[in-house]
Amino acid sequence: MTHKQPQKILYVEDEPDIQTVALMALETIGGFIVKACSSGQEAVDAAPSFEPDLVILDVMMPGMDGPETMEALRKLPATADVDMIFMTAKVQSHEVERYRSMGAVDVIAKPFDPMTLASHIQAICDRQDENSGNAAEG
């Protein structure tokens, strides 16, 4: 393999039930190292020491929402260039395009299938690697 696979995922989700299911899916099935955060601020605080390869953000959260959290993470050296994926139930095409225009590499629909979540994330990362290999600028 010539591209770097994500190993450490910073996962931000305020719903405990969803967080638990996703954590099990990512760690047990996907083999990822996951740092779960229950708020945007917690993610911003954890990111510098965790140094994730990928960030997965819930869109709708109290306090800092997903887009605000992404903006804050982009200001940190540890996460300035890290791929970020939004997770949301709002997946109409205009909403997905809005999230991508903010800088998200993709959007995963909720509810998600825990059995395929890790492979879905891997496919997104593989696609990003292919796209970055074809890009003329960074």
C-alpha positions as CSV (number, residue, x, y, z in Angstrom):
1,M,0.0,0.0,0.0
2,T,1.3,3.4,-0.9
3,H,-1.2,5.5,1.0
4,K,-1.4,6.0,4.7
5,Q,-4.4,4.4,6.3
6,P,-6.0,6.1,9.3
7,Q,-5.4,4.4,12.6
8,K,-6.4,7.0,15.1
9,I,-9.9,8.5,14.9
10,L,-11.2,11.4,16.9
11,Y,-15.0,10.7,17.1
12,V,-17.3,13.5,18.3
13,E,-20.9,12.5,19.2
14,D,-23.1,13.8,22.0
15,E,-25.6,10.9,22.0
16,P,-24.2,8.2,24.4
17,D,-26.1,5.3,22.6
18,I,-24.8,6.3,19.2
19,Q,-21.3,6.9,20.5
20,T,-21.2,3.4,22.1
21,V,-22.4,1.6,18.9
22,A,-19.9,3.6,16.7
23,L,-17.0,3.0,19.1
24,M,-17.6,-0.8,19.1
25,A,-17.9,-0.8,15.3
26,L,-14.8,1.3,14.8
27,E,-12.6,-0.4,17.4
28,T,-13.8,-4.0,17.3
29,I,-14.7,-4.4,13.6
30,G,-12.4,-1.7,12.2
31,G,-9.4,-2.1,14.4
32,F,-9.1,1.7,14.8
33,I,-7.8,3.5,17.9
34,V,-10.7,5.8,18.8
35,K,-10.9,8.8,21.1
36,A,-14.5,9.5,21.7
37,C,-15.6,13.0,22.7
38,S,-19.1,14.1,23.8
39,S,-18.8,17.7,22.7
40,G,-17.0,19.9,20.3
41,Q,-15.0,21.6,23.1
42,E,-13.9,18.2,24.4
43,A,-12.7,17.3,20.9
44,V,-10.7,20.6,20.6
45,D,-9.1,20.0,23.9
46,A,-8.2,16.3,23.1
47,A,-7.0,16.7,19.6
48,P,-3.5,18.1,20.2
49,S,-2.4,15.2,22.4
50,F,-4.3,12.5,20.5
51,E,-3.1,13.6,17.1
52,P,-5.8,11.8,15.0
53,D,-5.5,10.6,11.4
54,L,-9.2,11.2,10.9
55,V,-12.0,13.2,12.6
56,I,-15.6,12.1,12.5
57,L,-18.1,14.8,13.7
58,D,-21.7,14.7,14.6
59,V,-23.3,17.8,12.9
60,M,-26.0,18.7,15.5
61,M,-24.6,19.0,19.0
62,P,-25.3,21.4,21.8
63,G,-22.8,24.2,22.3
64,M,-20.3,23.8,19.4
65,D,-22.0,22.1,16.5
66,G,-20.1,20.0,14.0
67,P,-19.2,22.8,11.6
68,E,-18.1,25.0,14.5
69,T,-16.0,22.2,15.9
70,M,-14.4,21.6,12.4
71,E,-13.5,25.2,12.2
72,A,-11.9,25.1,15.6
73,L,-10.0,21.9,14.8
74,R,-8.7,23.4,11.6
75,K,-6.9,26.1,13.7
76,L,-4.9,23.5,15.6
77,P,-1.6,22.2,14.2
78,A,-2.5,18.6,15.1
79,T,-5.7,18.7,13.0
80,A,-5.2,21.5,10.5
81,D,-4.8,19.0,7.6
82,V,-6.7,16.0,8.9
83,D,-9.6,14.6,6.9
84,M,-12.9,15.2,8.5
85,I,-16.2,13.4,8.0
86,F,-19.6,14.5,9.2
87,M,-22.2,12.1,10.5
88,T,-25.8,13.3,10.4
89,A,-29.4,12.3,9.6
90,K,-29.6,15.4,7.3
91,V,-28.3,13.9,4.1
92,Q,-30.3,15.6,1.4
93,S,-28.0,16.5,-1.5
94,H,-27.9,20.2,-0.8
95,E,-27.0,19.5,2.8
96,V,-24.2,17.1,1.8
97,E,-22.9,19.7,-0.6
98,R,-22.9,22.3,2.1
99,Y,-20.9,20.1,4.4
100,R,-18.4,19.3,1.6
101,S,-18.0,23.0,0.8
102,M,-17.1,23.5,4.5
103,G,-14.2,21.1,4.0
104,A,-15.7,17.7,5.0
105,V,-14.4,14.9,2.8
106,D,-17.7,13.1,3.0
107,V,-20.9,12.6,5.0
108,I,-22.1,9.4,6.6
109,A,-25.9,9.0,7.1
110,K,-27.4,8.3,10.4
111,P,-28.6,5.8,11.3
112,F,-25.5,3.9,10.1
113,D,-24.9,0.1,9.9
114,P,-22.4,-0.8,12.6
115,M,-21.3,-3.8,10.7
116,T,-20.2,-1.7,7.7
117,L,-19.2,1.6,9.3
118,A,-15.5,0.8,9.4
119,S,-15.4,-0.4,5.8
120,H,-17.4,2.7,4.8
121,I,-14.9,5.0,6.5
122,Q,-12.0,3.0,4.9
123,A,-13.6,3.4,1.4
124,I,-13.9,7.2,2.0
125,C,-10.2,7.4,3.0
126,D,-9.1,5.3,0.0
127,R,-11.1,7.6,-2.3
128,Q,-9.4,10.6,-0.6
129,D,-6.0,9.1,-1.2
130,E,-6.8,8.5,-4.9
131,N,-8.0,12.1,-5.2
132,S,-5.0,13.6,-3.5
133,G,-2.7,11.6,-5.7
134,N,-4.4,13.2,-8.7
135,A,-4.5,16.8,-7.3
136,A,-2.1,19.3,-8.6
137,E,-2.2,21.4,-5.5
138,G,-2.6,20.8,-1.8
